[in-house]
């Protein structure tokens, strides 16, 4: 979605853009594809690098046609960068791990890197960073509503790192209704759900809807009194937070990762340090101006703002070249 929004905005501004994506992709740019549709799931989940290699190589073979290549394909786009002279920007979409830090250190100067939050850089500060660009959403696609229904919302993948169990704990201590929605991946996430979440779902105070459609997600966000985000790890960027604020819904979150960069404490939500403070924040949520949440999302997390930031980086890359 982020790549789509950026591509559309750049084309609108008159840039000559070629998008390397699957053949069924919808885009206003020139489309170049290696696969007609998404590669088979067994190739993607099984760790087979062939789809990524073919995808990246198809772009790099044409590198001389472009002033800049913007890489969202991760490792392959970085590892192959030394074989071409066209400057490459790699957006870091994921977290740093013990396993991938060695890779990034090896290729720390192979490309220009942009982080999606300043917090993300703490995981590996020595890369050839050229800027930080926050992700964006199409704010107009999120309906705003100031009159809320009587529930709070937890919307995320159901995993311990996202703090679903803590959201339930807060709801019970605060005496509020909680609606939960999100996918459950096989393996440890399923075990986590069955052991720590499912036994607490009563269908009344605590409701679980499973994985919902995009349309249903937007409805849940606009009707909720607040979005509860008890994150347990330093996530580089949480799109769902700006989706909530675009819907006029405040965010109540722990201060991990990008949270302090995205939520304005006391204005678009509350940043708290523990369960007790989160319970207290629930009782103060009606003091938040829902209109300010929407206005903030429009100004800071629109696709136009994201394109502005990337244009500035592109110009900088060409200048330093």
Secondary structure, 3 states (H helix, E strand, C coil): CHHHHHHHHHHHCCCCCEEECCCCCCCCCEEECCCCCCCCHHHHHCCCCHHHHHHHHHHHCCHHHCCEEEECCCHHHHHCHHHCCCEEEEECCCCCCCCCHHHHHHCCCCCEEEECCCHHHHHCCCCCEEEECCCCCCHHHCCCCCCCCCCEEEECCCCHHHCHHHHHHHHHHHCCCEEEECCCCCCHHHHHHHHHHHHHCCCCCEEECCCCCHHHHHHHHHHCCEEEECCCCCCCCCHHHHHHHHCCCEEEEECCCCHHHHCCECCCEEEECCHHHHHHHHHHHHHCCHHHHHHHHHHHCCHHHHHHHHHHHHHHHHHHC
